[in-house]
């Protein structure tokens, strides 16, 4: 399902015009991205959690050059579905 499919489905189910729904979906994604880029987690009860995790520094190998490199500590966004969501998918 794409963003356009989501917008069409929400518009059909709520009766709102497509332009309003697009704006709402865009703003939701913007708020989630802004929050996570600021280091904050986003919790949506019954859906899941968007969590910022920190990966520790590690040593890796560049096989083509046969060298060792250090990958610095960095943050990554992750999503953990809620138990209700997981049960629905199962």
N, C-alpha and C positions, 0 to 999 in steps of 0.2 A: 504494500500500500504506500503510495507516495503522498507528499504534502497536499497536492491537488486533490487526491482522492479523499483525504481527511477533510479538507475544506468542503468539498461537495457533500460528503456524508453529514457533516455537522449542519450545513446549510439546509439540507433536506429534512433532517430530524427536528431542527429548531424553528424553521420557517424564516430565519434571518437571511438577509441578502448576502450573496457570495462575497462582496467587497468588504462587508463588516467582519465576516468570519475570517477572511484572509488577514485583515488587520489584527484581529485578536490573536490568531495563531502566530503571526510574526512577532507580536509584542510578547507573547508567552515565551517564545524561543529566545528573544532578546533578553528578557529578564533572567531566564535560567543561565544563559551564557555570561551575562554581566555579573551575576551572583557568583558563579563558579570561577570566573577569571579573578574575582576579588578574594578567592579562597574560602568562600562560604558554600555550604551544602544546601541542597534544595530537597525538601521532603514533601511528597504528595501522598497523603494518607489514602490507602486503598489502591494506589498505583505503583509507587516505588520511590526510591531515593536516588538523586543525582549527587554523587559524592566525589570530592577531590581527594585523590590518594597520592601519596608521595612515594616515588620509587627511589630506593637507595642507590648511591654511587656503586658502579660495578665495573669490572674489567672484562673487556670483550676482545675478540680476535678478528683481525682483518685477514681472511684466508688468502686473498689474492696477493697481498703484499707481505704476508707472513709476519705481521706486526701485532703488537698488543696496544689497545687503546683504552682510555678511561672514559666511561660514559658518566657524566655528572649526575648528581641527584636532581630529579625533576618531578613535576606534578602532572598527573593525568586525570582526565574526567572518567568516571565509571558510573554505571547504572545498576542498581540492585532492585529487582522487582519485589513488590510486597508479597506476603504470604497469600493474600486473597487473589492477587494477579497470577501467581504461580499455580494455585489450585485451579483457576479457570483454564489455564493453558493445558494442564495435565488432563 
